[in-house]
Amino acid sequence: MEIEFPIEFLVRGTPVSLQAKGKKSRAEWKARVKFASVVALPEAHFASRESMAVTLYYFPDAAMQGDVDNIVKPILDALSRHIYVDDGQVERIVVQKFEPGGVFVFRQPTNIFTEALGGQRPILYVRVSNDPFEELS
């Protein structure tokens, strides 16, 4: 069965950095990301071989410790062999943090994104698309 893109899901908790010292904490975070993606895509399917775009919006419960770019690789790795065959297919990544106290305006947010906006923090919003150029046209 082919995957119907885009896919959106939420992962509760604080992302673990690629630079985290404990392999166990990285493995647990990757398992949490994969579980959230399985809930969003529960039926039997083949991992896509298409080019991908991934959007990661992180809503921490306080000022973020560390660099936002360090959370990307464990998330992409968690989705390999499930949503896409290999993270080398990802041609575009958008990653942003939205720390508490900021005012942000979003046009026509999806229901899942709205849940992230109003949900308990920390929470990560993930969107995977098979069109790396969708927002560029």
C-alpha positions, 0 to 999 in steps of 0.5 A: 500500500502506498503512503498518502502524503503529507503525514503529520504527527506529534511527539510529546517530550523533549527531543534528544540531541544527536550529541547526547551522551547516553545511547539509551536516551537517544534510542528511547527518543527515536522509539518515541518518534517512531511510535508516534509515526506508527500511530499516524500511519497504522496500516501496512504500507511500503516505505516510500522511495520518493524525495521527501521534505520534513518540517519539525516545529518544537514547542519547548516548555522553557527556553531551549537548551542546546542548538535546534539543529542537533535534534534533527538527525535522531528524528530523521533516523527514526523515520527511516525504513518506516515512512521513507527507505533512507533519510538520504531521500530528505531533500528539504528540512525546515526546523524551528523552535517556538519558545514560550512567550513568543507571539506567532501567527499561522495561516490555516493551521491543520488540526494536528498543528493546532493541537501542538499550538494549544497542547501541553509543552514540550511537544514536537510537531512533525510533517513529512511530505513527498514534495520537497518544493511544495512551499517554494512555488 
